[in-house]
Amino acid sequence: MPNEADHIESGGDKESEENARGTSEHSVMKRVRTNTPSPHRGTSAPQASPPRFVSVEELTETAKGVTNMALAHEIMVNQSFQVKPSELPEGSLERRVKDIVHQAFWDYLEAQLKEDPPQYSHVIQQLAEIKKTLLSFLLLDHSHLRSRIEEVLDLTLIQQQAEKGALDVGALSNFIIEMMGSLCAPCRDEDVGKLKEITEFVPLLKAIFSLLDLMKLDMANFAVHSIRPHLMQQSVEYERNKFQDFLDRQPNALDYTEKWLNDTLKNLRETSSTAASSDPPALHPANVHNQAYLRLLKWEHLSEPFPETMLMDQTRFQEMQQTTEQLVLLSTILLIIYTTTGEAISGLPGLMDTLKNTVHVMLADMHTQSFSLQETLVTTGEKLCMELSQCLSQHGYPTLTTDQKNTLVGQISATIQPDNTVRQLMDSRVQSYLLATLESSQHKTPPPMPGGLAPISKELKELAVRFSCLVNFNKLVFSPFYQKILHKCFASGSCASTET
């Protein structure tokens, strides 16, 4: 889009880049706070460092650093990260203003070309913008294409031709389309072909700019994809240094992280002291740290502040927490079905997938505000009874009796209780598998799948990979900070070992 019109979007690609950061940057920025202790921390929060004066300049510089860190982090941990065009909401005031300004520009350009003689001043400005964009797509070894673009899109010569009434806009348009076809990604070939079908110059120029914007995004995403494998160490050091800068300005910026690790250690010590074994295993910083990460999948996000070192991934942990809860409930219901109905349905082809898909669809919206889990569980139980009876009848088995149906629906409805025995069992097994994945990640050997989780093994393995990748990257970045905190936590009480 031409400069005159495009600047309404506050910088085009820059805004797209900011938009792609999503909620991770927003969550970090919300927690950039001054050194004064927050009133809602309560008595359980660690003692904050003495407050000092923080200037506006320092906060501004800190905010910039956190913003850049959030974007670098997003590129590293989000394998599907892409720079996307900013889309204003349909019908919004901003969208209407943008459309009006753009349309006014193109109408003005068309009116200039209809004058006698035609006025090409704005056309030349747009050709200059197109030339600049085409040149930005070239690599160092594209010397021939660079020379060709400089030769054909010679703005001085074009200006002279326009003054003499000898400017051939058709030939220039064909050259631009040809260059775009040479430089675009294969997925844009069809779009380039459509440009050749446009006969009017102004609509063609408008379509050219639209496609060039998409090509810019393609180029940016290709660059991100190409450099990601080489960025790991640099990104780790960059994020760590940026956080250290942040910590230097905000000495209490690890309060919640320290509380998170310290609370985990306290919980493990209490569990060990009440364990049946008279000789509980010694606690080590490594297993305390892994258990702390596991706690993030049961976090009370609305009432408990998230650890500062994990803020950029809070949304991801919330999503994984919801996935975990869904998988636990799914596996719980399937286990109840198979233990209740007995051997009659074991081994029936396709039955497990049918039942699993049914439950999965019914629970798809379980974390939305309008979702009623109690009603859904009853409906799910009734639907599963129908499918079971139908399948049993097809394979020559007697269908479920009324008592069996009532029992099955009742047991499925009872899973709404967090202390439901079967639900607790499946939750414990899912948690154990995720913990084992963290502990075995350094050895590249996946842990065995616990019993009863075979129906959700595919989804659970995918979750475990996402979880361990995120955790391992976080460990790489913040390990120096964690080691100091864990050493302090262990030193505050008796412990058998402080080895990492």
Residue pairs with C-beta under 8 A, 6 or more apart in sequence:
1 12
1 102
1 209
1 210
1 213
2 105
2 125
2 126
2 129
2 209
3 125
3 129
4 105
4 122
5 101
5 102
5 105
5 106
6 12
6 209
8 97
8 98
8 101
8 102
9 15
9 86
9 98
12 213
13 83
13 216
13 217
13 220
15 86
16 83
16 84
16 85
16 86
16 217
17 71
17 83
17 220
18 25
19 84
19 86
20 74
20 81
20 82
20 83
20 84
21 67
21 70
21 71
21 74
22 74
22 315
23 315
24 70
24 73
24 74
24 312
24 313
24 314
24 315
25 66
25 67
25 70
25 71
25 74
25 312
27 311
27 312
27 314
27 315
28 66
28 67
28 69
28 70
28 311
28 312
29 63
29 66
29 67
31 308
31 311
32 59
32 62
32 63
32 66
32 246
32 250
33 250
34 51
34 54
34 59
34 250
35 48
35 49
35 51
35 52
35 54
35 250
35 251
35 252
36 48
36 51
37 45
37 48
37 51
37 252
41 48
41 255
41 305
44 259
45 255
45 256
45 259
46 255
46 258
46 259
46 262
48 251
48 252
48 255
49 251
49 252
54 249
54 250
58 249
59 249
62 245
62 246
62 249
62 250
65 242
65 245
65 246
66 242
66 246
68 242
69 238
69 239
69 242
69 243
69 312
70 312
72 231
72 235
72 238
72 239
73 235
73 239
73 312
73 313
74 81
74 312
75 81
75 224
75 228
75 231
75 235
76 228
76 231
76 232
76 235
76 473
77 313
77 316
77 469
77 470
77 473
81 224
82 217
82 221
82 224
83 217
83 220
83 221
83 224
84 217
85 213
85 214
85 217
88 94
88 95
88 98
89 95
106 202
106 206
108 122
109 122
109 123
109 126
109 202
109 205
110 202
112 118
112 119
112 120
112 121
112 122
112 123
113 119
113 120
113 123
113 201
113 202
117 165
118 165
120 162
120 167
123 162
123 169
123 205
124 155
124 158
124 159
124 162
126 205
126 209
127 153
127 155
127 158
127 172
128 155
129 209
130 153
130 176
130 208
130 209
130 212
131 149
131 153
131 155
133 212
133 215
133 216
134 149
134 153
134 176
134 179
134 180
134 183
135 146
135 149
136 216
136 219
137 183
137 215
137 219
138 145
138 146
138 149
138 183
145 179
145 182
145 183
148 179
149 179
152 172
152 175
153 172
153 175
153 176
158 167
158 172
161 167
161 168
169 201
170 201
173 201
173 204
173 205
173 208
176 208
177 192
177 195
177 196
177 208
180 188
180 192
180 195
180 208
180 211
180 212
180 215
181 189
181 192
183 215
184 191
184 192
184 211
184 215
184 218
185 215
185 218
185 222
187 218
188 211
188 214
188 215
188 218
191 211
191 214
192 211
194 207
195 204
195 207
195 208
195 211
198 204
198 207
236 473
236 476
236 477
239 477
240 477
240 478
240 480
243 309
243 477
243 478
243 481
246 253
247 253
247 254
247 481
253 308
254 308
254 309
254 481
254 485
255 308
256 305
256 306
256 307
256 308
257 307
257 308
257 309
257 310
257 481
257 482
257 485
258 485
258 488
258 489
259 307
260 292
260 295
260 307
261 288
261 289
261 292
261 482
261 485
261 486
261 489
262 485
262 489
262 492
264 288
264 291
264 292
264 295
265 283
265 288
265 486
265 489
265 490
265 493
267 291
268 283
268 287
268 288
268 291
269 283
269 493
272 280
272 281
272 283
273 280
282 495
282 496
282 497
283 490
283 495
283 496
283 497
284 497
284 498
284 499
284 500
285 483
285 486
285 487
285 490
285 498
285 499
285 500
286 499
286 500
287 439
288 486
288 489
289 475
289 482
289 486
290 435
290 438
290 439
290 471
291 435
293 438
293 467
293 471
293 474
294 431
294 434
294 435
294 438
296 307
296 310
296 317
296 321
297 317
297 320
297 321
297 324
297 431
297 434
297 467
298 321
299 306
299 317
299 318
299 321
301 314
301 318
306 314
306 317
309 474
309 477
309 478
309 481
309 482
310 317
310 474
313 470
313 474
316 466
316 470
317 470
320 463
320 466
320 467
322 366
322 367
323 459
323 463
324 430
324 434
324 463
325 366
325 367
326 363
326 366
326 367
327 430
327 456
327 459
327 460
327 463
328 423
328 426
328 427
328 430
329 363
329 366
329 415
329 423
330 356
330 359
330 360
330 363
330 455
330 456
331 426
331 430
331 452
331 453
331 455
331 456
332 415
332 420
332 422
332 423
332 426
333 359
333 380
333 384
333 412
333 415
334 352
334 355
334 356
334 359
334 455
334 456
335 422
335 426
335 452
336 408
336 411
336 412
336 415
336 422
337 345
337 355
337 384
337 388
337 408
338 345
338 346
340 404
340 407
340 408
340 411
341 388
341 400
341 404
341 408
344 392
344 397
345 351
345 388
345 391
345 392
345 397
348 391
348 395
351 391
352 455
354 387
354 391
355 384
355 387
355 388
356 455
356 456
358 380
358 383
358 384
358 387
359 380
359 384
362 376
362 379
362 380
362 383
363 376
363 380
365 371
366 373
366 376
373 416
374 413
374 416
377 412
377 413
377 415
377 416
378 409
378 412
378 413
380 412
381 408
381 409
381 410
381 411
381 412
381 413
382 405
382 409
384 408
384 412
385 400
385 405
385 408
385 409
388 400
388 408
389 399
389 400
392 398
392 399
392 400
393 399
400 408
411 422
414 420
415 422
415 423
417 423
418 424
425 452
426 452
426 453
429 450
429 451
429 452
429 453
430 450
430 453
430 460
432 450
433 447
433 449
433 450
433 453
433 460
433 464
434 463
434 464
434 467
436 447
437 446
437 447
437 464
437 465
437 467
437 468
438 467
438 468
438 471
439 447
440 446
440 447
441 468
441 472
446 461
446 464
449 457
449 460
453 460
475 482
483 500
486 498
486 500
487 498
490 498
491 498
